[in-house]
Amino acid sequence: MKIVAFSDNHSDWNFEVPNGNVLICAGDFSYMGNPAEIQDFIGWLNEQPHKHKLWIAGNHELGIENFPHNAEAIDNKTGATYIHDKVIEIEGLKFFGCNFTPEFNNWAFNLTERQLKIYWENAPEADVIVCHGPPYGYCDSVTPEYPVERPLGCLYFLEHIKRTKPLLVIVGHIHGSFSQQKVMKHENGKETLVANVSVMNEDYTVVAPATVFTIDENN
């Protein structure tokens, strides 16, 4: 299966999107999630040839958090699937989506540490996790734009990955880690690839294409 994933384009649709089986938006397709931005997202999704289209919202999608019916409208008008807090199966692979990120300046889908702990302790298992925010220590630093590494990810998400051992974790949110990938090795010999698929850097400039992953369904 060929998965094509991106995040954090913030209404700039001028980036390369290869073809594949599954197209995934990992959040922050807009600046605010306002009606015009949502219509642009709908129009763009309808232009893409991918058989399956999955998406979650990010902390900038205030218009999805405040008006949840907008997510249903996007799905109805595009045939895409909003996978926040749900598991869907495609060709034998289970995908789970999560919008949530740690609290930051009252943006959308922010949770407190206690809320994040409860959420990830009860989140389901999946082969592919799509979460807007990264796990702690994995693709979660503002480097290389800044010289000092500051992990900004979620510790409870990290613990969930260690416990459930998915094949692939797709994240965004931290623009400085755009296109970074890091392998998490588990004690039983399994590995999880964590990848930040942001197409923008910290200056909100598009600097990367969508990221392509190939997964063997028999893995």
C-alpha positions as CSV (number, residue, x, y, z in Angstrom):
1,M,0.0,0.0,0.0
2,K,1.3,3.4,-1.0
3,I,0.4,6.2,1.5
4,V,0.8,9.9,0.7
5,A,0.7,12.2,3.7
6,F,1.0,15.9,4.5
7,S,0.2,18.4,7.2
8,D,0.5,22.1,8.0
9,N,0.1,23.6,4.6
10,H,-2.0,26.4,6.1
11,S,-4.1,27.1,3.0
12,D,-1.1,27.0,0.7
13,W,-1.9,24.2,-1.8
14,N,1.3,24.7,-3.9
15,F,3.2,21.5,-2.9
16,E,3.8,18.3,-4.6
17,V,1.4,15.4,-4.0
18,P,2.4,12.1,-5.6
19,N,-0.3,9.6,-6.4
20,G,-0.9,6.6,-4.2
21,N,-3.6,4.4,-2.6
22,V,-4.3,6.5,0.4
23,L,-4.0,10.3,0.8
24,I,-3.8,11.6,4.4
25,C,-4.0,15.1,5.8
26,A,-2.6,15.2,9.3
27,G,-4.1,18.6,10.2
28,D,-3.6,22.3,9.9
29,F,-4.8,22.5,6.3
30,S,-5.9,26.1,7.2
31,Y,-5.1,29.1,9.4
32,M,-8.4,29.2,11.3
33,G,-10.7,26.7,9.6
34,N,-13.0,29.4,8.4
35,P,-15.7,28.8,5.7
36,A,-13.5,30.0,2.8
37,E,-10.6,27.8,3.9
38,I,-12.9,24.8,4.3
39,Q,-14.3,25.3,0.8
40,D,-10.7,25.5,-0.6
41,F,-9.9,22.2,1.2
42,I,-13.0,20.6,-0.2
43,G,-12.2,21.7,-3.7
44,W,-8.6,20.5,-3.4
45,L,-9.6,17.1,-2.1
46,N,-12.0,16.7,-5.0
47,E,-9.1,17.2,-7.4
48,Q,-6.9,14.5,-6.0
49,P,-7.0,11.0,-7.7
50,H,-6.3,8.9,-4.6
51,K,-8.8,6.1,-4.0
52,H,-8.9,6.6,-0.2
53,K,-8.7,10.1,1.4
54,L,-8.4,10.4,5.2
55,W,-8.0,13.5,7.3
56,I,-7.9,14.9,10.8
57,A,-7.9,18.5,12.0
58,G,-5.1,20.4,13.7
59,N,-4.9,23.1,16.3
60,H,-5.6,25.8,13.7
61,E,-8.9,24.3,12.7
62,L,-11.0,26.3,15.1
63,G,-13.9,26.1,12.6
64,I,-13.9,22.3,13.0
65,E,-13.8,22.4,16.8
66,N,-16.4,25.1,17.2
67,F,-18.7,23.8,14.4
68,P,-18.3,20.0,14.3
69,H,-20.8,19.7,11.5
70,N,-18.1,21.2,9.2
71,A,-16.2,17.9,9.4
72,E,-19.3,16.0,8.2
73,A,-19.8,18.5,5.4
74,I,-16.2,18.0,4.2
75,D,-16.7,14.2,4.1
76,N,-20.1,14.5,2.4
77,K,-18.8,16.8,-0.3
78,T,-15.5,14.9,-1.0
79,G,-16.0,11.2,-0.1
80,A,-13.1,11.6,2.3
81,T,-13.2,10.2,5.9
82,Y,-12.6,12.3,9.0
83,I,-10.8,9.8,11.3
84,H,-10.5,11.8,14.5
85,D,-11.1,9.4,17.4
86,K,-12.0,6.5,15.2
87,V,-10.5,3.4,13.6
88,I,-11.1,2.5,10.0
89,E,-9.7,-0.4,8.0
90,I,-8.4,-0.2,4.4
91,E,-7.1,-3.3,2.7
92,G,-6.3,-5.0,5.9
93,L,-4.6,-2.0,7.6
94,K,-6.2,-0.2,10.6
95,F,-5.9,3.6,10.7
96,F,-6.6,5.7,13.8
97,G,-6.8,9.4,13.9
98,C,-6.3,12.0,16.7
99,N,-6.6,15.8,16.5
100,F,-5.3,16.5,20.0
101,T,-2.2,18.3,21.0
102,P,-0.9,19.7,24.3
103,E,-2.2,23.0,25.5
104,F,-0.8,26.0,23.6
105,N,-2.3,29.5,23.4
106,N,-6.0,28.4,23.4
107,W,-5.9,26.9,19.9
108,A,-8.2,24.1,18.8
109,F,-8.2,20.5,20.1
110,N,-5.8,21.3,23.0
111,L,-5.9,19.0,26.0
112,T,-4.4,19.4,29.5
113,E,-1.8,16.9,30.6
114,R,-4.4,15.0,32.7
115,Q,-6.7,14.8,29.7
116,L,-4.0,13.6,27.4
117,K,-3.0,10.9,29.9
118,I,-6.6,9.6,30.1
119,Y,-7.1,9.8,26.4
120,W,-3.9,7.9,25.4
121,E,-4.4,5.3,28.1
122,N,-7.7,4.4,26.5
123,A,-6.9,4.9,22.8
124,P,-7.3,1.9,20.5
125,E,-4.6,-0.1,18.7
126,A,-4.0,0.5,15.0
127,D,-1.4,-0.2,12.3
128,V,-1.2,3.4,11.3
129,I,-1.7,6.3,13.7
130,V,-2.4,9.8,12.3
131,C,-2.0,12.4,15.1
132,H,-1.6,16.1,14.6
133,G,0.9,16.4,17.4
134,P,4.1,14.2,17.7
135,P,5.1,11.9,20.6
136,Y,7.7,13.2,23.0
137,G,11.2,13.1,21.6
138,Y,10.2,12.0,18.0
139,C,10.1,14.6,15.3
140,D,8.9,17.2,17.8
141,S,11.7,19.8,17.9
142,V,11.8,23.2,16.2
143,T,15.3,22.4,14.9
144,P,16.9,22.7,12.4
145,E,15.4,26.2,12.2
146,Y,16.7,26.9,15.7
147,P,20.0,25.6,17.2
148,V,18.6,24.5,20.6
149,E,16.6,21.3,20.6
150,R,13.4,21.5,22.6
151,P,11.2,18.4,22.5
152,L,7.6,19.6,22.3
153,G,5.7,16.3,21.9
154,C,3.3,14.4,24.1
155,L,4.8,11.9,26.6
156,Y,1.5,10.0,26.9
157,F,1.3,9.5,23.2
158,L,4.9,8.1,23.3
159,E,3.8,5.6,26.0
160,H,0.8,4.6,23.8
161,I,3.1,3.9,20.9
162,K,5.5,1.8,23.0
163,R,2.5,-0.2,24.3
164,T,0.7,-0.8,21.0
165,K,3.6,-0.9,18.6
166,P,2.0,0.5,15.3
167,L,3.8,0.2,12.0
168,L,3.6,3.9,11.2
169,V,2.9,7.1,13.1
170,I,2.2,10.2,11.0
171,V,2.4,13.5,12.7
172,G,2.8,17.3,12.0
173,H,2.3,20.4,14.1
174,I,6.0,21.1,14.7
175,H,7.1,22.8,11.5
176,G,10.7,22.7,12.4
177,S,10.8,19.0,12.2
178,F,9.3,18.9,8.6
179,S,10.2,15.7,6.7
180,Q,12.0,14.2,9.6
181,Q,11.6,10.5,10.3
182,K,12.8,8.4,13.3
183,V,12.5,4.7,14.0
184,M,11.3,3.6,17.4
185,K,12.7,0.1,18.2
186,H,10.6,-2.1,20.6
187,E,11.9,-4.8,22.9
188,N,10.1,-7.6,20.9
189,G,12.0,-6.6,17.8
190,K,9.2,-4.7,16.1
191,E,9.8,-1.2,14.8
192,T,7.6,1.9,14.5
193,L,8.4,4.6,12.0
194,V,7.5,8.1,13.3
195,A,7.3,10.7,10.5
196,N,6.6,14.5,10.6
197,V,4.8,15.3,7.3
198,S,4.6,19.1,7.6
199,V,5.2,20.7,4.3
200,M,6.0,24.1,5.9
201,N,8.9,25.3,8.0
202,E,8.8,27.6,11.0
203,D,8.5,30.6,8.7
204,Y,5.3,29.2,7.2
205,T,6.9,28.7,3.9
206,V,6.3,25.6,1.9
207,V,9.6,23.7,1.7
208,A,8.7,20.0,1.3
209,P,6.4,17.8,-0.8
210,A,3.9,15.3,0.7
211,T,5.7,12.3,2.2
212,V,5.3,8.8,0.6
213,F,5.3,5.6,2.6
214,T,5.0,2.0,1.3
215,I,3.6,-0.5,3.7
216,D,3.4,-4.3,3.1
217,E,-0.1,-5.3,4.2
218,N,1.3,-8.7,5.3
219,N,3.8,-7.0,7.6
